[in-house]
């Protein structure tokens, strides 16, 4: 039965208002199973609002967001948490939990109020930590590890939740470049090996282009276009949405599109660009 | 090391803590103007326990000693222990729920509400007794509950409340009520001493009746809160995270707020404002066992009880025959200890 759900997330005519402000207009999407999707777009384009509507931390109108073919407004928190995990933007944790404790929290939806974690919960947590390269941190306190390590621990917690879908809200925006790449590779690997469907809001267009299978470009609350990185990351789209002149070439190693931003002055001297290629 | 690995060790330490509590209670019951030996005290107390009591021959103990221990000292000791449990459990709950280490049981203005209620009763000379409780206590309880309801409704947006909203509303309403108390004191100078003494906190009015009323509230309330320990852990990381882990955050918040408010209102209306316990006990415990509420809550409860019994014993024995308000003792001895703990911990980190 599970294998027949090829589109674990479906969105139909989703709209969202904060008070009088229309944030999302008429969004329809189908997210395919086992792929890594990035949502990009300028600030205020509605990326995070869209993600929060899918995660139901903002409750959408009935019949507009479906997770594994079930209307999210009909799913209670626990059943939602068994289907979909979230890696939030801000993962600053001030209380002193160990890494293992944090990862084990991912098992919450499966444990009753008066039950304790079983050995199988511990095993799942261990596998999640190994898959995210955080096993060596297991006894460390969450307050004493680096930002990059902490973000991987949060991904491990999401993984321990054992869901088919993982939503990420700018998971790498506060990390150093090496940690950014490490985390993106981890997520990419999870989608390939565990058939997890990942949907991530991204700020860095090049990282999004490099690692995701599909990109959703948003502007002013609407989906401008979606498709493979090559289909979406084009000079026209960047110009239209970001009002930026750019030059896009293929990354010589990976073949993925790579954006170079061009200021107006550079454009005047455009003749110099072909020499680069 | 995580909670799961340490679970067994925690269990032994908790049993040890209970033994220490029993020991402290017995020692405390021997102290006072009447000189009663440790063994006699122990025998009197055991004789009061149903079933076990029939095994003890209490005939040989002097009748006056029996009366002092079982009707004067014991209810007072148990009352302070219960208040220690209640304040520590709620302090720990609020710190996690509001993700704010500064939160204490009075953060929602409960203490000011209780003081305002008590002050009104004192100023208007309502001194009667209803259902075994003084009118002052009842007014304090009503004031506390009313304050929480007002604070909650100020902070509420639709069906949701934010932690920051609650804390700010609590501070604002609390300050307003405090100034009201000041104003009432200013216009009723004859009652100032009585009002000040009430707000300083004391358990000297302890009776078995009060113990009987407070015990179910505190014990049942603590059990309910402990059943939500795992939810509190997730909420201490963030409401949104807790929600994504399958916790009905708004519902849990409402339950915990209601239970906590009932506990604090009951404690503060029986004893006045006893500060610091609910702030430092959970913190001290957290420095030792980490942040997992499944460990913090039970250890805070027992430690809070021990701390309060010790403080009240000091309050009634330091300068006999008069008494120091126990609220003063808790801060006087609690603050330096807490500073020491912070200092020691800072060193460990560096």
Interface residues (C-beta under 8 A of the other chain):
Chain A: X55 X57 X76 X77 X78 X79 X80 X81 X82 X84 X85 X86 X88 X90 X93 X94 X95 X96 X97 X98 X100 X101 X102 X104 X105 X106 X108 X109 X111 X113 X114 X116 X117 X122 X138 X139 X141 X161
Chain B: X1 X2 X3 X4 X5 X7 X96 X99 X101 X227 X228 X230 X233 X234 X236 X237 X238 X240 X241 X243 X244 X245 X246 X247 X248 X286 X290 X291 X292
